[in-house]
């Protein structure tokens, strides 16, 4: 890998690891442009693919919209999506066992809960 590519991937990784939330490739690109203005979306996709294959990055498959990505190794958690800006946030904790919700005779192997609403930034009254 050439030094330029290595630096670009490093910037992508930094953006993902310092974000407070899962990011889409477009969000990664926007945040990475602060440090690497020449970065392109194809490089972001390659970096995300490499990070997933290397195991330091995990996809967050949303019911709609683009896949988001967050660092691997987080404890079990769920996600909240803002219905205004579409930012996705990790939600710590879990409401507990879900076995009582599955159909009779079925075996629960995993679950994901998505919450929707308006994030703090979108709830703020606009100034001016």
DSSP file (Angstrom, degrees, kcal/mol; ACC not computed):
  #  RESIDUE AA STRUCTURE BP1 BP2  ACC     N-H-->O    O-->H-N    N-H-->O    O-->H-N    TCO  KAPPA ALPHA  PHI   PSI    X-CA   Y-CA   Z-CA
    1    1 A X              0   0    0      0, 0.0     2,-0.0     0, 0.0     0, 0.0   0.000 360.0 360.0 360.0 133.2    0.0    0.0    0.0
    2    2 A X     >  -     0   0    0      1,-0.1     4,-2.5     4,-0.0     5,-0.2  -0.340 360.0-109.1 -73.3 157.6    1.4    3.4   -0.9
    3    3 A X  H  > S+     0   0    0      1,-0.2     4,-2.4     2,-0.2     5,-0.2   0.856 118.0  54.0 -56.6 -37.3    2.0    6.0    1.8
    4    4 A X  H  > S+     0   0    0      2,-0.2     4,-2.4     1,-0.2    -1,-0.2   0.929 110.7  45.4 -63.8 -44.6   -0.9    8.2    0.5
    5    5 A X  H  > S+     0   0    0      2,-0.2     4,-2.6     1,-0.2     5,-0.2   0.913 112.3  51.7 -64.5 -42.6   -3.4    5.3    0.6
    6    6 A X  H  X S+     0   0    0     -4,-2.5     4,-2.0     1,-0.2    -2,-0.2   0.910 110.9  48.2 -60.7 -42.5   -2.1    4.3    4.1
    7    7 A X  H  X S+     0   0    0     -4,-2.4     4,-2.3    -5,-0.2    -1,-0.2   0.907 110.9  50.6 -64.9 -41.9   -2.6    7.9    5.3
    8    8 A X  H  X S+     0   0    0     -4,-2.4     4,-2.3     1,-0.2    -2,-0.2   0.924 111.5  47.4 -62.7 -44.1   -6.1    8.0    3.8
    9    9 A X  H  X S+     0   0    0     -4,-2.6     4,-2.6     1,-0.2    -1,-0.2   0.865 109.8  54.3 -64.8 -35.1   -7.1    4.8    5.5
   10   10 A X  H  X S+     0   0    0     -4,-2.0     4,-2.6    -5,-0.2    -1,-0.2   0.915 108.2  48.9 -63.7 -42.4   -5.7    6.0    8.8
   11   11 A X  H  X S+     0   0    0     -4,-2.3     4,-2.4     2,-0.2    -2,-0.2   0.919 110.9  50.4 -62.9 -44.0   -7.8    9.2    8.5
   12   12 A X  H  X S+     0   0    0     -4,-2.3     4,-2.2     1,-0.2    -2,-0.2   0.933 111.7  48.0 -59.5 -46.1  -10.9    7.0    7.8
   13   13 A X  H  X S+     0   0    0     -4,-2.6     4,-2.9     1,-0.2     5,-0.2   0.917 110.5  51.6 -62.5 -43.0  -10.1    4.8   10.9
   14   14 A X  H  X S+     0   0    0     -4,-2.6     4,-1.9     1,-0.2    -1,-0.2   0.921 109.1  50.6 -58.4 -45.1   -9.6    7.9   13.1
   15   15 A X  H  X S+     0   0    0     -4,-2.4     4,-0.9     1,-0.2    -1,-0.2   0.927 114.0  44.2 -59.7 -46.4  -13.0    9.3   12.0
   16   16 A X  H  < S+     0   0    0     -4,-2.2     3,-0.5     1,-0.2    55,-0.3   0.922 114.4  48.5 -66.0 -44.8  -14.8    6.1   12.8
   17   17 A X  H  < S+     0   0    0     -4,-2.9    -1,-0.2     1,-0.2    -2,-0.2   0.759 114.8  44.6 -71.2 -24.3  -13.0    5.5   16.1
   18   18 A X  H  < S+     0   0    0     -4,-1.9    -1,-0.2    -5,-0.2    -2,-0.2   0.560  89.9 104.7 -96.8  -7.8  -13.6    9.0   17.4
   19   19 A X     <  -     0   0    0     -4,-0.9     4,-0.1    -3,-0.5    -3,-0.0  -0.406  67.4-141.0 -70.9 148.8  -17.2    9.3   16.4
   20   20 A X  S    S+     0   0    0     -2,-0.1    70,-0.5     2,-0.1     2,-0.3   0.401  82.3  27.0 -85.5   2.5  -19.8    9.0   19.1
   21   21 A X  S    S-     0   0    0     68,-0.1    68,-0.2    -5,-0.1     2,-0.1  -0.959  97.4 -71.9-157.4 165.1  -22.1    6.9   16.8
   22   22 A X        -     0   0    0     -2,-0.3    66,-0.6    66,-0.1     2,-0.4  -0.443  51.9-150.7 -65.5 141.1  -22.2    4.6   13.8
   23   23 A X  E     -A   69   0A   0     46,-2.3    46,-2.1    -2,-0.1     2,-0.2  -0.903   8.9-134.6-120.9 144.1  -21.4    6.4   10.5
   24   24 A X  E  >  -A   68   0A   0     -2,-0.4     4,-2.6    44,-0.3     5,-0.2  -0.489  38.1-104.3 -80.9 161.9  -22.5    5.9    6.9
   25   25 A X  H  > S+     0   0    0     42,-0.5     4,-2.5     1,-0.2     5,-0.2   0.886 124.2  52.7 -55.2 -38.7  -19.8    6.0    4.2
   26   26 A X  H  > S+     0   0    0      2,-0.2     4,-2.3     1,-0.2    -1,-0.2   0.899 109.7  47.9 -64.9 -39.6  -21.1    9.5    3.3
   27   27 A X  H  > S+     0   0    0      2,-0.2     4,-2.3     1,-0.2     5,-0.2   0.897 110.8  51.6 -66.7 -39.3  -20.8   10.7    6.9
   28   28 A X  H  X S+     0   0    0     -4,-2.6     4,-2.8     2,-0.2    -2,-0.2   0.941 110.5  49.1 -60.0 -47.6  -17.3    9.2    7.1
   29   29 A X  H  X S+     0   0    0     -4,-2.5     4,-1.9     1,-0.2    -2,-0.2   0.926 110.6  49.8 -58.5 -47.2  -16.3   11.1    3.9
   30   30 A X  H  < S+     0   0    0     -4,-2.3     4,-0.4     1,-0.2    -1,-0.2   0.921 115.8  42.0 -60.4 -45.5  -17.7   14.4    5.2
   31   31 A X  H >< S+     0   0    0     -4,-2.3     3,-1.0     1,-0.2     4,-0.4   0.863 113.3  53.0 -70.5 -35.9  -15.9   14.1    8.5
   32   32 A X  H >X S+     0   0    0     -4,-2.8     4,-2.9     1,-0.2     3,-1.1   0.782  92.7  73.1 -70.9 -26.7  -12.6   12.9    6.9
   33   33 A X  T 3< S+     0   0    0     -4,-1.9    -1,-0.2     1,-0.3    -2,-0.2   0.731  84.3  68.9 -61.7 -20.8  -12.5   15.8    4.5
   34   34 A X  T <4 S+     0   0    0     -3,-1.0    -1,-0.3    -4,-0.4     3,-0.2   0.914 117.7  20.7 -62.0 -41.8  -11.5   18.0    7.4
   35   35 A X  T <4 S+     0   0    0     -3,-1.1     2,-0.3    -4,-0.4    -2,-0.2   0.713 138.7  31.6 -97.2 -25.6   -8.1   16.3    7.6
   36   36 A X    ><  +     0   0    0     -4,-2.9     3,-2.0     1,-0.1    -1,-0.2  -0.670  62.4 175.5-136.8  77.2   -8.0   14.8    4.1
   37   37 A X  T 3  S+     0   0    0      1,-0.3    -4,-0.1    -2,-0.3    -1,-0.1   0.709  80.2  56.0 -60.9 -21.5   -9.8   17.1    1.5
   38   38 A X  T 3  S+     0   0    0      2,-0.1    -1,-0.3    -5,-0.0    -5,-0.1   0.474  77.8 123.1 -90.6  -1.2   -8.8   14.9   -1.4
   39   39 A X    <   -     0   0    0     -3,-2.0     2,-0.3    -7,-0.1    -3,-0.0  -0.341  49.1-151.6 -61.8 137.5  -10.3   11.7    0.0
   40   40 A X     >  -     0   0    0      1,-0.1     4,-1.6    -2,-0.0     3,-0.4  -0.728  24.8-113.8-111.1 162.2  -12.8   10.1   -2.3
   41   41 A X  H  > S+     0   0    0     -2,-0.3     4,-2.5     1,-0.2     5,-0.2   0.834 114.6  60.0 -63.8 -33.4  -15.9    8.0   -1.6
   42   42 A X  H  > S+     0   0    0      1,-0.2     4,-2.2     2,-0.2    -1,-0.2   0.897 105.0  49.4 -62.2 -38.9  -14.3    4.9   -3.3
   43   43 A X  H  > S+     0   0    0     -3,-0.4     4,-2.7     2,-0.2    -1,-0.2   0.888 108.9  52.8 -66.5 -39.0  -11.4    5.1   -0.8
   44   44 A X  H  X S+     0   0    0     -4,-1.6     4,-2.7     2,-0.2     5,-0.2   0.946 109.9  48.0 -60.4 -47.8  -13.9    5.3    2.0
   45   45 A X  H  X S+     0   0    0     -4,-2.5     4,-2.4     1,-0.2    -2,-0.2   0.901 112.7  48.4 -60.8 -41.0  -15.6    2.1    0.8
   46   46 A X  H  X S+     0   0    0     -4,-2.2     4,-2.5     2,-0.2    -1,-0.2   0.908 112.7  48.4 -65.2 -40.6  -12.3    0.3    0.4
   47   47 A X  H  X S+     0   0    0     -4,-2.7     4,-2.7     2,-0.2    -2,-0.2   0.898 112.0  48.9 -66.3 -40.4  -11.2    1.3    3.9
   48   48 A X  H  X S+     0   0    0     -4,-2.7     4,-2.2     2,-0.2    -2,-0.2   0.912 112.1  48.9 -65.1 -42.7  -14.6    0.2    5.4
   49   49 A X  H  X S+     0   0    0     -4,-2.4     4,-2.5    -5,-0.2    -2,-0.2   0.930 113.1  47.1 -62.1 -45.6  -14.3   -3.1    3.6
   50   50 A X  H  X S+     0   0    0     -4,-2.5     4,-2.5     1,-0.2    -2,-0.2   0.914 111.5  51.0 -62.8 -43.4  -10.7   -3.6    4.8
   51   51 A X  H  X>S+     0   0    0     -4,-2.7     6,-1.4     2,-0.2     5,-1.3   0.876 111.3  48.0 -62.4 -38.0  -11.7   -2.6    8.4
   52   52 A X  H ><5S+     0   0    0     -4,-2.2     3,-0.5     2,-0.2    -1,-0.2   0.922 113.2  47.4 -67.5 -44.6  -14.6   -5.1    8.3
   53   53 A X  H 3<5S+     0   0    0     -4,-2.5    -2,-0.2     1,-0.2    -1,-0.2   0.851 111.7  51.0 -65.4 -34.5  -12.3   -7.9    6.9
   54   54 A X  H 3<5S-     0   0    0     -4,-2.5    -1,-0.2    -5,-0.2    -2,-0.2   0.636 112.2-123.0 -79.0 -14.5   -9.7   -7.1    9.5
   55   55 A X  T <<5S+     0   0    0     -4,-0.8    -3,-0.2    -3,-0.5    -4,-0.1   0.488  85.7 104.0  90.5   3.2  -12.2   -7.3   12.3
   56   56 A X  S   <S+     0   0    0     -5,-1.3    16,-2.1    15,-0.1     2,-0.4   0.554  79.2  53.0 -91.4  -6.3  -11.9   -3.8   13.8
   57   57 A X  E     -B   71   0A   0     -6,-1.4     2,-0.4    14,-0.3    -2,-0.2  -0.974  64.6-165.4-130.9 140.1  -15.1   -2.6   12.2
   58   58 A X  E     -B   70   0A   0     12,-2.9    12,-2.2    -2,-0.4     2,-0.2  -0.972  21.1-122.4-126.4 142.9  -18.6   -3.9   12.2
   59   59 A X  E     -B   69   0A   0     -2,-0.4     2,-0.6    10,-0.2    10,-0.3  -0.539  11.4-150.3 -78.7 147.2  -21.6   -3.0   10.0
   60   60 A X  E     -B   68   0A   0      8,-3.4     8,-2.3    -2,-0.2     2,-0.7  -0.936  15.4-153.3-114.9 102.7  -24.8   -1.8   11.5
   61   61 A X        -     0   0    0     -2,-0.6     2,-0.2     6,-0.2     6,-0.1  -0.682  11.3-159.0 -82.0 113.9  -27.5   -2.9    9.1
   62   62 A X        -     0   0    0     -2,-0.7     3,-0.1     3,-0.2     5,-0.0  -0.614  27.3-118.0 -91.2 152.8  -30.4   -0.5    9.4
   63   63 A X  S    S+     0   0    0     -2,-0.2     2,-0.3     1,-0.1    -1,-0.1   0.808 100.8   7.8 -59.7 -28.3  -34.0   -1.4    8.3
   64   64 A X  S    S+     0   0    0      2,-0.1    -1,-0.1     0, 0.0     2,-0.0  -0.974 110.7  34.9-147.2 158.7  -33.7    1.4    5.8
   65   65 A X  S    S-     0   0    0     -2,-0.3    -3,-0.2    -3,-0.1     3,-0.1  -0.206  97.0 -32.4  85.7 177.5  -31.0    3.7    4.6
   66   66 A X        -     0   0    0      1,-0.1    -4,-0.2    -5,-0.1     2,-0.1  -0.257  68.3 -96.9 -71.4 155.7  -27.3    3.0    4.2
   67   67 A X        -     0   0    0     -6,-0.1   -42,-0.5    -8,-0.0     2,-0.2  -0.470  40.1-148.9 -64.6 139.8  -25.3    0.6    6.3
   68   68 A X  E     -AB  24  60A   0     -8,-2.3    -8,-3.4   -44,-0.2     2,-0.4  -0.680   5.6-142.0-105.7 166.2  -23.5    2.4    9.1
   69   69 A X  E     +AB  23  59A   0    -46,-2.1   -46,-2.3   -10,-0.3     2,-0.3  -0.986  19.8 171.4-134.3 142.2  -20.2    1.3   10.6
   70   70 A X  E     - B   0  58A   0    -12,-2.2   -12,-2.9    -2,-0.4   -53,-0.1  -0.963  43.5 -80.5-143.1 159.1  -18.8    1.3   14.2
   71   71 A X  E     - B   0  57A   0    -55,-0.3     3,-0.5    -2,-0.3   -14,-0.3  -0.289  49.8-116.9 -60.5 144.2  -15.8   -0.1   16.0
   72   72 A X  S    S+     0   0    0    -16,-2.1    -1,-0.1     1,-0.2   -16,-0.0  -0.271  87.6  55.1 -72.6 164.8  -15.9   -3.7   16.9
   73   73 A X        +     0   0    0      1,-0.3    -1,-0.2   -16,-0.0     2,-0.1   0.467  67.3 140.9  93.1   2.7  -15.8   -4.9   20.5
   74   74 A X        -     0   0    0     -3,-0.5    -1,-0.3     1,-0.1     3,-0.1  -0.462  56.8-105.6 -75.5 151.0  -18.7   -3.0   21.9
   75   75 A X        -     0   0    0      1,-0.2    -1,-0.1    -2,-0.1    18,-0.0  -0.268  58.5 -66.0 -66.5 162.5  -21.0   -4.6   24.4
   76   76 A X  S    S+     0   0    0     16,-0.1    17,-0.6    18,-0.0     2,-0.3  -0.260  76.6 148.9 -52.0 130.1  -24.5   -5.7   23.3
   77   77 A X  E     -C   92   0B   0     15,-0.1    15,-0.2    -3,-0.1     2,-0.2  -0.939  35.5-130.7-156.3 174.7  -26.5   -2.5   22.4
   78   78 A X  E     -C   91   0B   0     13,-2.3    13,-3.2    15,-0.3     2,-0.3  -0.549  23.9-111.5-123.7-172.4  -29.2   -1.2   20.2
   79   79 A X  E     -Cd  90 114B   0     34,-1.9    36,-3.0    11,-0.3     2,-0.4  -0.950  10.5-157.6-135.9 149.6  -29.6    1.8   17.9
   80   80 A X  E     -Cd  89 115B   0      9,-2.6     9,-2.8    -2,-0.3     2,-0.5  -0.982  12.4-160.7-121.2 131.0  -31.6    5.1   17.7
   81   81 A X  E     -Cd  88 116B   0     34,-2.8    36,-1.7    -2,-0.4     2,-0.4  -0.962  18.0-130.1-116.0 129.8  -32.2    6.9   14.4
   82   82 A X  E  >  - d   0 117B   0      5,-2.7     4,-1.3    -2,-0.5    36,-0.3  -0.622  10.1-150.7 -74.3 128.1  -33.2   10.5   14.2
   83   83 A X  T  4 S+     0   0    0     34,-3.6    35,-0.2    -2,-0.4    -1,-0.1   0.606  92.6  46.3 -76.8 -11.3  -36.1   10.9   11.9
   84   84 A X  T  4 S+     0   0    0     33,-0.4    -1,-0.1     3,-0.1    34,-0.1   0.904 130.3  14.0 -92.5 -58.4  -35.1   14.4   10.9
   85   85 A X  T  4 S-     0   0    0      2,-0.1    -2,-0.2    34,-0.0    33,-0.1   0.572  91.8-131.5 -97.7 -10.3  -31.3   14.2   10.2
   86   86 A X     <  +     0   0    0     -4,-1.3     2,-0.1     1,-0.2    -3,-0.1   0.616  49.8 154.7  67.7  16.5  -31.1   10.4   10.0
   87   87 A X        -     0   0    0     -6,-0.1    -5,-2.7   -64,-0.0     2,-0.4  -0.472  34.6-141.6 -67.3 146.4  -28.1   10.2   12.3
   88   88 A X  E     -C   81   0B   0    -66,-0.6     2,-0.3    -7,-0.2    -7,-0.2  -0.929  17.5-170.5-115.3 137.9  -27.8    6.9   14.1
   89   89 A X  E     -C   80   0B   0     -9,-2.8    -9,-2.6    -2,-0.4     2,-0.3  -0.947  25.0-115.8-127.0 145.6  -26.7    6.6   17.7
   90   90 A X  E     -C   79   0B   0    -70,-0.5     2,-0.5    -2,-0.3   -11,-0.3  -0.599  24.7-151.7 -75.4 142.2  -25.8    3.6   19.8
   91   91 A X  E     -C   78   0B   0    -13,-3.2   -13,-2.3    -2,-0.3     2,-0.0  -0.967  14.7-135.3-118.8 115.1  -28.1    3.0   22.8
   92   92 A X  E     +C   77   0B   0     -2,-0.5   -15,-0.1   -15,-0.2   -16,-0.1  -0.328  62.9  18.0 -69.1 149.0  -26.5    1.3   25.7
   93   93 A X  S    S-     0   0    0    -17,-0.6     2,-0.3     1,-0.0   -15,-0.3  -0.131  70.7-112.1  86.4 179.2  -28.2   -1.6   27.5
   94   94 A X        -     0   0    0    -17,-0.1     3,-0.1     1,-0.0    -2,-0.0  -0.989  18.5-121.3-153.5 143.9  -31.1   -3.9   26.6
   95   95 A X        -     0   0    0     -2,-0.3     2,-0.2     1,-0.2    -1,-0.0   0.642  65.8-111.7 -68.0 -10.4  -34.6   -4.3   27.9
   96   96 A X        +     0   0    0      2,-0.0    -1,-0.2     0, 0.0     0, 0.0  -0.705  65.3   6.4 118.5-167.6  -33.8   -7.9   28.8
   97   97 A X        -     0   0    0     -2,-0.2     3,-0.2     1,-0.1    -3,-0.0  -0.198  45.8-169.4 -57.1 139.4  -34.8  -11.4   27.7
   98   98 A X    >>  +     0   0    0      1,-0.1     3,-2.5     2,-0.1     4,-0.5   0.330  54.8 108.9-110.1   2.9  -36.9  -11.6   24.6
   99   99 A X  G >4 S+     0   0    0      1,-0.3     3,-1.0     2,-0.2    -1,-0.1   0.805  73.0  60.7 -55.6 -32.4  -37.9  -15.2   24.7
  100  100 A X  G 34 S+     0   0    0      1,-0.2    -1,-0.3    -3,-0.2    -2,-0.1   0.641 100.4  57.7 -71.2 -11.5  -41.5  -14.5   25.7
  101  101 A X  G <4 S+     0   0    0     -3,-2.5    -1,-0.2     2,-0.1    -2,-0.2   0.614  86.0  92.4 -93.4 -14.0  -41.9  -12.6   22.4
  102  102 A X  S << S-     0   0    0     -3,-1.0     3,-0.1    -4,-0.5     6,-0.1  -0.462  87.8 -90.9 -83.4 154.5  -41.0  -15.4   20.0
  103  103 A X    >   -     0   0    0      1,-0.1     3,-2.4    -2,-0.1    -1,-0.1  -0.232  57.7 -81.3 -60.3 150.9  -43.7  -17.7   18.5
  104  104 A X  T 3  S+     0   0    0      1,-0.3    -1,-0.1    -3,-0.1     3,-0.1  -0.270 118.0  15.4 -55.0 131.1  -44.4  -20.9   20.3
  105  105 A X  T 3  S+     0   0    0      1,-0.3    -1,-0.3    -3,-0.1     2,-0.1   0.296  99.4 121.6  86.8  -9.3  -41.8  -23.5   19.6
  106  106 A X    <   -     0   0    0     -3,-2.4     2,-0.5    -7,-0.1    -1,-0.3  -0.471  56.6-135.3 -84.9 158.3  -39.3  -21.1   18.1
  107  107 A X        -     0   0    0     -2,-0.1     2,-0.5    -3,-0.1    -4,-0.1  -0.966  11.4-140.0-116.0 123.3  -35.8  -20.5   19.3
  108  108 A X        +     0   0    0     -2,-0.5     3,-0.1     1,-0.2    -9,-0.1  -0.694  27.9 166.5 -81.0 126.3  -34.5  -17.0   19.8
  109  109 A X        -     0   0    0     -2,-0.5     2,-0.3     1,-0.4    -1,-0.2   0.611  63.5 -16.9-113.3 -20.0  -30.9  -16.7   18.7
  110  110 A X        -     0   0    0      2,-0.0    -1,-0.4     0, 0.0     2,-0.3  -0.971  56.5-159.5-170.7 168.4  -30.4  -12.9   18.5
  111  111 A X        -     0   0    0     -2,-0.3     2,-0.3    -3,-0.1    -3,-0.0  -0.987   5.5-160.7-157.2 160.2  -32.2   -9.7   18.3
  112  112 A X        -     0   0    0     -2,-0.3     2,-0.5     2,-0.0   -34,-0.1  -0.989   9.3-157.9-142.5 136.0  -31.8   -6.0   17.4
  113  113 A X        -     0   0    0     -2,-0.3   -34,-1.9   -36,-0.1     2,-0.5  -0.965   4.0-163.1-117.9 130.5  -34.0   -3.1   18.5
  114  114 A X  E     -d   79   0B   0     -2,-0.5     2,-0.3   -36,-0.2   -34,-0.2  -0.958   4.8-164.2-113.3 127.7  -34.2    0.1   16.5
  115  115 A X  E     -d   80   0B   0    -36,-3.0   -34,-2.8    -2,-0.5     2,-0.4  -0.839   5.3-160.6-107.9 147.9  -35.6    3.2   18.1
  116  116 A X  E     +d   81   0B   0     -2,-0.3     2,-0.3   -36,-0.2   -34,-0.2  -0.963  33.0  98.8-131.1 146.4  -36.7    6.3   16.2
  117  117 A X  E    S-d   82   0B   0    -36,-1.7   -34,-3.6    -2,-0.4     2,-0.5  -0.949  70.4 -49.4 173.1-154.7  -37.3    9.9   17.2
  118  118 A X        -     0   0    0     -2,-0.3   -36,-0.1   -36,-0.3    -2,-0.0  -0.935  49.5-131.4-113.1 130.4  -35.6   13.3   17.1
  119  119 A X     >  -     0   0    0     -2,-0.5     4,-1.6     1,-0.1     5,-0.2  -0.191  32.3 -98.9 -72.4 169.8  -32.0   13.7   18.3
  120  120 A X  H  > S+     0   0    0      1,-0.2     4,-1.1     2,-0.2    -1,-0.1   0.879 122.7  52.0 -59.0 -41.0  -31.0   16.5   20.7
  121  121 A X  H  4 S+     0   0    0      1,-0.2     3,-0.4     2,-0.2    -1,-0.2   0.907 111.3  46.4 -64.4 -41.1  -29.6   18.7   17.8
  122  122 A X  H  4 S+     0   0    0      1,-0.2    -1,-0.2    -3,-0.0    -2,-0.2   0.738 109.3  55.4 -74.8 -21.8  -32.8   18.4   15.8
  123  123 A X  H  < S+     0   0    0     -4,-1.6    -1,-0.2     2,-0.1    -2,-0.2   0.725  85.5 100.7 -80.4 -21.8  -35.0   19.1   18.9
  124  124 A X  S  < S-     0   0    0     -4,-1.1     2,-0.2    -3,-0.4     3,-0.1  -0.407  85.2-111.6 -64.1 133.8  -33.1   22.4   19.6
  125  125 A X        -     0   0    0     -2,-0.1     2,-0.1     1,-0.1    -1,-0.1  -0.474  39.0-108.1 -64.8 136.1  -35.1   25.4   18.4
  126  126 A X        -     0   0    0     -2,-0.2     2,-0.3    -4,-0.1    -1,-0.1  -0.407  32.4-124.9 -68.7 139.6  -33.3   27.0   15.5
  127  127 A X              0   0    0      1,-0.2    -1,-0.1    -2,-0.1    -3,-0.0  -0.621 360.0 360.0 -86.9 143.5  -31.6   30.2   16.3
  128  128 A X              0   0    0     -2,-0.3    -1,-0.2     0, 0.0    -2,-0.1   0.412 360.0 360.0  94.4 360.0  -32.3   33.3   14.3
